[in-house]
Amino acid sequence: MFVFAYGVGAYVVFVLTGLYSVGFVDNWVVSQALDRVPLTSGSWLGAMVANALLFGLFGTVHAFLGHRVFRLAWSRVLPEAAQRSTHVLASSLFLMLVFVRWKPIPLELWNLELNPLGLVLELLSFAGWALALTATFQIDHLALFGLAQALAHVRGDEPKHARFDVPLLYRWVRHPIYFGLLVALWSAPVMTVGHLCFAALSTLLVTALARMEERELVDEHRDYRNYQARVPMLWPRTRPVPLRRRAG
């Protein structure tokens, strides 16, 4: 029951962090929005360096906890059912640290709030968030964020191992979750230097994560190289490939 409660708690923290992420990027969180809070201290260059270091800390923790070597190491001290939840919880907490300590840089590169194109960009950003969320359900949303493992543990079931299948969104692009996040980040009616910095750092991170994940998928699934050859990594095809299996 402790593992189950831990898994549920980690998932709740993730959901709250995800909702805060949308507000942070789309400037609904007035106290810490990317674009609408003036820089309070330090130079813009200093703020950019501080932001990059802070984001780099989050990215390092997230990537390290998900690496196969670390997963094997902490399997000696954590039950398997709690490992994914721990990854989700730690990543969520470090991402919240980025939000809390981020130094906005409000120099505007463009401002389309009063332009019809601004509305288009806002809707496109919402579509990106929706795409990323939908893509999690097309694989296994509960397993991706640790809840399935916690539920299996409390029921006494054996953990399920990931299979290689290709649902609809994964026929267009190998990482639709990352693609949706990038669309949400870059579709900004107001683009400031701070927002540009956050979007650029996020792009570097998801690219590195995608490549790291794919090295493991190639080793785990013999059909993955063929999938790589037919479907692009982060930028979708103009139409889906006729596959029946997805990356699990």
C-alpha positions as YAML, in Angstrom:
chain: A
units: angstrom
residues:
- id: 1
  name: MET
  ca: [0.00, 0.00, 0.00]
- id: 2
  name: PHE
  ca: [2.91, 2.34, 0.63]
- id: 3
  name: VAL
  ca: [4.19, 1.80, -2.92]
- id: 4
  name: PHE
  ca: [0.68, 2.42, -4.26]
- id: 5
  name: ALA
  ca: [0.28, 5.64, -2.23]
- id: 6
  name: TYR
  ca: [3.75, 6.72, -3.34]
- id: 7
  name: GLY
  ca: [2.87, 6.12, -6.99]
- id: 8
  name: VAL
  ca: [-0.40, 8.04, -6.69]
- id: 9
  name: GLY
  ca: [1.36, 10.93, -4.92]
- id: 10
  name: ALA
  ca: [4.06, 11.12, -7.59]
- id: 11
  name: TYR
  ca: [1.41, 11.14, -10.30]
- id: 12
  name: VAL
  ca: [-0.52, 13.96, -8.58]
- id: 13
  name: VAL
  ca: [2.68, 16.01, -8.34]
- id: 14
  name: PHE
  ca: [3.29, 15.39, -12.05]
- id: 15
  name: VAL
  ca: [-0.25, 16.50, -12.99]
- id: 16
  name: LEU
  ca: [0.07, 19.70, -10.96]
- id: 17
  name: THR
  ca: [3.49, 20.38, -12.48]
- id: 18
  name: GLY
  ca: [2.09, 19.80, -15.96]
- id: 19
  name: LEU
  ca: [-0.76, 22.24, -15.38]
- id: 20
  name: TYR
  ca: [1.67, 24.79, -13.99]
- id: 21
  name: SER
  ca: [3.87, 24.27, -17.07]
- id: 22
  name: VAL
  ca: [1.01, 25.29, -19.35]
- id: 23
  name: GLY
  ca: [0.34, 28.39, -17.25]
- id: 24
  name: PHE
  ca: [4.04, 29.25, -17.10]
- id: 25
  name: VAL
  ca: [4.65, 28.96, -20.84]
- id: 26
  name: ASP
  ca: [1.37, 30.62, -21.88]
- id: 27
  name: ASN
  ca: [1.67, 33.44, -19.32]
- id: 28
  name: TRP
  ca: [-1.29, 32.55, -17.13]
- id: 29
  name: VAL
  ca: [0.83, 32.33, -13.98]
- id: 30
  name: VAL
  ca: [1.25, 36.03, -13.31]
- id: 31
  name: SER
  ca: [3.92, 35.69, -10.63]
- id: 32
  name: GLN
  ca: [6.29, 33.55, -12.71]
- id: 33
  name: ALA
  ca: [5.18, 33.89, -16.34]
- id: 34
  name: LEU
  ca: [7.87, 33.72, -18.98]
- id: 35
  name: ASP
  ca: [7.08, 37.03, -20.66]
- id: 36
  name: ARG
  ca: [5.25, 39.38, -18.33]
- id: 37
  name: VAL
  ca: [7.46, 39.73, -15.29]
- id: 38
  name: PRO
  ca: [10.26, 42.30, -15.52]
- id: 39
  name: LEU
  ca: [13.82, 41.23, -14.75]
- id: 40
  name: THR
  ca: [14.28, 42.16, -11.09]
- id: 41
  name: SER
  ca: [18.01, 41.79, -10.64]
- id: 42
  name: GLY
  ca: [21.20, 41.24, -12.58]
- id: 43
  name: SER
  ca: [21.97, 41.75, -16.25]
- id: 44
  name: TRP
  ca: [20.16, 39.98, -19.06]
- id: 45
  name: LEU
  ca: [23.34, 38.04, -19.84]
- id: 46
  name: GLY
  ca: [23.64, 37.00, -16.22]
- id: 47
  name: ALA
  ca: [19.99, 35.96, -16.21]
- id: 48
  name: MET
  ca: [20.49, 33.87, -19.34]
- id: 49
  name: VAL
  ca: [23.48, 32.08, -17.81]
- id: 50
  name: ALA
  ca: [21.60, 31.46, -14.56]
- id: 51
  name: ASN
  ca: [18.57, 30.16, -16.45]
- id: 52
  name: ALA
  ca: [20.72, 27.86, -18.58]
- id: 53
  name: LEU
  ca: [22.45, 26.40, -15.51]
- id: 54
  name: LEU
  ca: [19.13, 25.91, -13.74]
- id: 55
  name: PHE
  ca: [17.54, 24.25, -16.75]
- id: 56
  name: GLY
  ca: [20.66, 22.16, -17.26]
- id: 57
  name: LEU
  ca: [20.32, 20.86, -13.70]
- id: 58
  name: PHE
  ca: [16.76, 19.75, -14.40]
- id: 59
  name: GLY
  ca: [17.74, 18.17, -17.72]
- id: 60
  name: THR
  ca: [20.67, 16.32, -16.17]
- id: 61
  name: VAL
  ca: [18.54, 14.90, -13.35]
- id: 62
  name: HIS
  ca: [15.75, 13.89, -15.73]
- id: 63
  name: ALA
  ca: [18.10, 12.21, -18.20]
- id: 64
  name: PHE
  ca: [20.23, 10.56, -15.51]
- id: 65
  name: LEU
  ca: [17.27, 9.04, -13.68]
- id: 66
  name: GLY
  ca: [15.96, 7.61, -16.94]
- id: 67
  name: HIS
  ca: [19.27, 6.12, -18.09]
- id: 68
  name: ARG
  ca: [19.52, 2.34, -18.18]
- id: 69
  name: VAL
  ca: [22.70, 2.28, -16.06]
- id: 70
  name: PHE
  ca: [21.07, 4.25, -13.25]
- id: 71
  name: ARG
  ca: [17.89, 2.17, -13.43]
- id: 72
  name: LEU
  ca: [19.97, -0.96, -12.88]
- id: 73
  name: ALA
  ca: [21.78, 0.68, -9.97]
- id: 74
  name: TRP
  ca: [18.73, 1.84, -8.08]
- id: 75
  name: SER
  ca: [16.91, -1.45, -8.62]
- id: 76
  name: ARG
  ca: [19.00, -2.67, -5.66]
- id: 77
  name: VAL
  ca: [17.41, -0.19, -3.27]
- id: 78
  name: LEU
  ca: [13.98, 0.52, -4.77]
- id: 79
  name: PRO
  ca: [11.21, -1.93, -5.60]
- id: 80
  name: GLU
  ca: [10.57, -2.08, -9.33]
- id: 81
  name: ALA
  ca: [7.03, -0.77, -8.86]
- id: 82
  name: ALA
  ca: [8.37, 2.50, -7.37]
- id: 83
  name: GLN
  ca: [11.18, 3.21, -9.80]
- id: 84
  name: ARG
  ca: [9.19, 4.98, -12.50]
- id: 85
  name: SER
  ca: [7.25, 6.96, -9.89]
- id: 86
  name: THR
  ca: [10.55, 8.12, -8.37]
- id: 87
  name: HIS
  ca: [11.74, 9.28, -11.78]
- id: 88
  name: VAL
  ca: [8.47, 11.15, -12.34]
- id: 89
  name: LEU
  ca: [8.50, 12.73, -8.88]
- id: 90
  name: ALA
  ca: [12.13, 13.90, -8.99]
- id: 91
  name: SER
  ca: [11.76, 15.30, -12.51]
- id: 92
  name: SER
  ca: [8.57, 17.15, -11.55]
- id: 93
  name: LEU
  ca: [10.18, 18.70, -8.47]
- id: 94
  name: PHE
  ca: [13.25, 19.86, -10.38]
- id: 95
  name: LEU
  ca: [11.07, 21.31, -13.13]
- id: 96
  name: MET
  ca: [9.10, 23.24, -10.50]
- id: 97
  name: LEU
  ca: [12.45, 24.55, -9.24]
- id: 98
  name: VAL
  ca: [13.11, 25.88, -12.75]
- id: 99
  name: PHE
  ca: [9.75, 27.66, -12.75]
- id: 100
  name: VAL
  ca: [10.24, 29.18, -9.31]
- id: 101
  name: ARG
  ca: [13.82, 30.36, -9.88]
- id: 102
  name: TRP
  ca: [13.56, 31.36, -13.55]
- id: 103
  name: LYS
  ca: [14.67, 34.94, -14.29]
- id: 104
  name: PRO
  ca: [12.41, 36.48, -16.97]
- id: 105
  name: ILE
  ca: [14.05, 38.53, -19.74]
- id: 106
  name: PRO
  ca: [11.19, 40.67, -21.11]
- id: 107
  name: LEU
  ca: [12.89, 42.11, -24.23]
- id: 108
  name: GLU
  ca: [10.28, 41.44, -26.93]
- id: 109
  name: LEU
  ca: [11.22, 39.91, -30.26]
- id: 110
  name: TRP
  ca: [7.61, 40.05, -31.44]
- id: 111
  name: ASN
  ca: [4.23, 40.84, -29.92]
- id: 112
  name: LEU
  ca: [1.14, 39.64, -31.79]
- id: 113
  name: GLU
  ca: [-1.39, 39.80, -28.94]
- id: 114
  name: LEU
  ca: [-3.59, 42.28, -30.84]
- id: 115
  name: ASN
  ca: [-3.05, 40.57, -34.19]
- id: 116
  name: PRO
  ca: [-5.19, 37.73, -35.64]
- id: 117
  name: LEU
  ca: [-1.98, 35.76, -36.07]
- id: 118
  name: GLY
  ca: [-1.54, 35.92, -32.30]
- id: 119
  name: LEU
  ca: [-4.81, 34.02, -31.84]
- id: 120
  name: VAL
  ca: [-3.64, 31.43, -34.36]
- id: 121
  name: LEU
  ca: [-0.39, 30.95, -32.42]
- id: 122
  name: GLU
  ca: [-2.29, 30.67, -29.13]
- id: 123
  name: LEU
  ca: [-4.56, 27.99, -30.57]
- id: 124
  name: LEU
  ca: [-1.55, 26.21, -32.04]
- id: 125
  name: SER
  ca: [0.07, 26.20, -28.62]
- id: 126
  name: PHE
  ca: [-3.04, 24.61, -27.09]
- id: 127
  name: ALA
  ca: [-3.01, 22.05, -29.90]
- id: 128
  name: GLY
  ca: [0.60, 21.20, -29.07]
- id: 129
  name: TRP
  ca: [-0.24, 20.55, -25.41]
- id: 130
  name: ALA
  ca: [-3.23, 18.45, -26.46]
- id: 131
  name: LEU
  ca: [-1.11, 16.46, -28.92]
- id: 132
  name: ALA
  ca: [1.50, 15.68, -26.28]
- id: 133
  name: LEU
  ca: [-1.17, 14.52, -23.82]
- id: 134
  name: THR
  ca: [-2.98, 12.42, -26.45]
- id: 135
  name: ALA
  ca: [0.28, 10.74, -27.44]
- id: 136
  name: THR
  ca: [0.81, 9.53, -23.85]
- id: 137
  name: PHE
  ca: [-2.53, 7.69, -23.99]
- id: 138
  name: GLN
  ca: [-1.70, 6.14, -27.36]
- id: 139
  name: ILE
  ca: [1.12, 4.22, -25.71]
- id: 140
  name: ASP
  ca: [0.44, 3.61, -21.99]
- id: 141
  name: HIS
  ca: [-0.23, 6.78, -20.02]
- id: 142
  name: LEU
  ca: [-0.41, 5.08, -16.62]
- id: 143
  name: ALA
  ca: [2.80, 3.10, -17.13]
- id: 144
  name: LEU
  ca: [4.63, 6.13, -18.53]
- id: 145
  name: PHE
  ca: [4.04, 8.01, -15.28]
- id: 146
  name: GLY
  ca: [4.34, 5.13, -12.82]
- id: 147
  name: LEU
  ca: [0.71, 4.48, -11.90]
- id: 148
  name: ALA
  ca: [0.36, 1.17, -13.75]
- id: 149
  name: GLN
  ca: [3.36, -0.24, -11.90]
- id: 150
  name: ALA
  ca: [1.95, 0.85, -8.54]
- id: 151
  name: LEU
  ca: [-1.46, -0.65, -9.35]
- id: 152
  name: ALA
  ca: [0.11, -3.94, -10.45]
- id: 153
  name: HIS
  ca: [2.13, -4.03, -7.23]
- id: 154
  name: VAL
  ca: [-0.86, -3.56, -4.94]
- id: 155
  name: ARG
  ca: [-2.77, -6.25, -6.84]
- id: 156
  name: GLY
  ca: [0.15, -8.64, -6.72]
- id: 157
  name: ASP
  ca: [0.40, -8.81, -10.52]
- id: 158
  name: GLU
  ca: [3.62, -9.27, -12.45]
- id: 159
  name: PRO
  ca: [4.85, -6.03, -14.09]
- id: 160
  name: LYS
  ca: [4.14, -5.86, -17.81]
- id: 161
  name: HIS
  ca: [7.06, -5.39, -20.17]
- id: 162
  name: ALA
  ca: [6.80, -2.84, -22.96]
- id: 163
  name: ARG
  ca: [6.01, -4.12, -26.45]
- id: 164
  name: PHE
  ca: [6.89, -2.63, -29.79]
- id: 165
  name: ASP
  ca: [3.72, -1.32, -31.44]
- id: 166
  name: VAL
  ca: [2.96, 1.73, -33.56]
- id: 167
  name: PRO
  ca: [-0.35, 3.57, -32.94]
- id: 168
  name: LEU
  ca: [-1.60, 6.34, -35.20]
- id: 169
  name: LEU
  ca: [0.38, 9.35, -33.97]
- id: 170
  name: TYR
  ca: [3.58, 7.31, -33.90]
- id: 171
  name: ARG
  ca: [3.17, 6.60, -37.61]
- id: 172
  name: TRP
  ca: [3.68, 10.30, -38.33]
- id: 173
  name: VAL
  ca: [6.60, 10.97, -35.99]
- id: 174
  name: ARG
  ca: [8.59, 8.75, -33.63]
- id: 175
  name: HIS
  ca: [8.22, 11.12, -30.67]
- id: 176
  name: PRO
  ca: [4.84, 12.88, -30.89]
- id: 177
  name: ILE
  ca: [4.98, 13.80, -27.20]
- id: 178
  name: TYR
  ca: [8.15, 15.80, -27.74]
- id: 179
  name: PHE
  ca: [6.83, 17.24, -31.00]
- id: 180
  name: GLY
  ca: [3.67, 18.46, -29.24]
- id: 181
  name: LEU
  ca: [5.71, 20.09, -26.49]
- id: 182
  name: LEU
  ca: [7.89, 21.89, -29.02]
- id: 183
  name: VAL
  ca: [4.82, 23.18, -30.88]
- id: 184
  name: ALA
  ca: [3.39, 24.47, -27.59]
- id: 185
  name: LEU
  ca: [6.65, 26.19, -26.64]
- id: 186
  name: TRP
  ca: [7.41, 27.87, -29.97]
- id: 187
  name: SER
  ca: [3.85, 29.01, -30.80]
- id: 188
  name: ALA
  ca: [4.07, 32.18, -28.77]
- id: 189
  name: PRO
  ca: [1.99, 35.30, -29.54]
- id: 190
  name: VAL
  ca: [4.55, 37.18, -27.44]
- id: 191
  name: MET
  ca: [8.14, 36.04, -27.91]
- id: 192
  name: THR
  ca: [10.62, 37.52, -25.49]
- id: 193
  name: VAL
  ca: [14.30, 36.74, -25.07]
- id: 194
  name: GLY
  ca: [13.37, 34.80, -21.93]
- id: 195
  name: HIS
  ca: [10.77, 32.74, -23.76]
- id: 196
  name: LEU
  ca: [13.21, 32.13, -26.61]
- id: 197
  name: CYS
  ca: [15.81, 30.94, -24.10]
- id: 198
  name: PHE
  ca: [13.34, 28.54, -22.47]
- id: 199
  name: ALA
  ca: [12.15, 27.18, -25.81]
- id: 200
  name: ALA
  ca: [15.69, 26.73, -27.12]
- id: 201
  name: LEU
  ca: [16.85, 24.91, -23.98]
- id: 202
  name: SER
  ca: [13.77, 22.68, -24.13]
- id: 203
  name: THR
  ca: [14.47, 21.86, -27.78]
- id: 204
  name: LEU
  ca: [18.04, 20.83, -26.96]
- id: 205
  name: LEU
  ca: [16.81, 18.70, -24.06]
- id: 206
  name: VAL
  ca: [14.08, 16.82, -25.92]
- id: 207
  name: THR
  ca: [16.44, 16.16, -28.83]
- id: 208
  name: ALA
  ca: [19.03, 14.70, -26.46]
- id: 209
  name: LEU
  ca: [16.38, 12.67, -24.62]
- id: 210
  name: ALA
  ca: [14.94, 11.30, -27.86]
- id: 211
  name: ARG
  ca: [18.37, 10.13, -29.02]
- id: 212
  name: MET
  ca: [19.15, 8.58, -25.64]
- id: 213
  name: GLU
  ca: [15.83, 6.73, -25.57]
- id: 214
  name: GLU
  ca: [16.31, 5.47, -29.11]
- id: 215
  name: ARG
  ca: [19.69, 3.93, -28.33]
- id: 216
  name: GLU
  ca: [17.95, 1.76, -25.75]
- id: 217
  name: LEU
  ca: [14.99, 1.00, -28.02]
- id: 218
  name: VAL
  ca: [17.32, -0.22, -30.76]
- id: 219
  name: ASP
  ca: [18.88, -2.66, -28.30]
- id: 220
  name: GLU
  ca: [15.52, -3.81, -26.92]
- id: 221
  name: HIS
  ca: [13.48, -4.16, -30.14]
- id: 222
  name: ARG
  ca: [14.87, -5.70, -33.30]
- id: 223
  name: ASP
  ca: [12.30, -3.90, -35.48]
- id: 224
  name: TYR
  ca: [13.16, -0.44, -34.23]
- id: 225
  name: ARG
  ca: [15.84, 0.31, -36.84]
- id: 226
  name: ASN
  ca: [13.33, -0.31, -39.60]
- id: 227
  name: TYR
  ca: [10.92, 2.02, -37.79]
- id: 228
  name: GLN
  ca: [13.63, 4.69, -37.57]
- id: 229
  name: ALA
  ca: [14.27, 4.42, -41.30]
- id: 230
  name: ARG
  ca: [10.61, 4.99, -42.15]
- id: 231
  name: VAL
  ca: [9.41, 7.56, -39.61]
- id: 232
  name: PRO
  ca: [11.15, 10.87, -38.72]
- id: 233
  name: MET
  ca: [12.24, 11.50, -35.13]
- id: 234
  name: LEU
  ca: [10.78, 14.92, -34.27]
- id: 235
  name: TRP
  ca: [9.32, 16.48, -37.43]
- id: 236
  name: PRO
  ca: [6.22, 14.62, -38.75]
- id: 237
  name: ARG
  ca: [5.79, 13.15, -42.20]
- id: 238
  name: THR
  ca: [3.18, 14.61, -44.52]
- id: 239
  name: ARG
  ca: [1.24, 11.37, -44.09]
- id: 240
  name: PRO
  ca: [1.55, 8.34, -41.80]
- id: 241
  name: VAL
  ca: [3.41, 5.21, -42.81]
- id: 242
  name: PRO
  ca: [1.31, 2.03, -43.05]
- id: 243
  name: LEU
  ca: [2.63, 0.30, -39.92]
- id: 244
  name: ARG
  ca: [0.77, -1.87, -37.48]
- id: 245
  name: ARG
  ca: [3.16, -1.68, -34.58]
- id: 246
  name: ARG
  ca: [4.38, 1.09, -32.32]
- id: 247
  name: ALA
  ca: [7.37, 1.87, -30.13]
- id: 248
  name: GLY
  ca: [6.67, 0.43, -26.71]
...
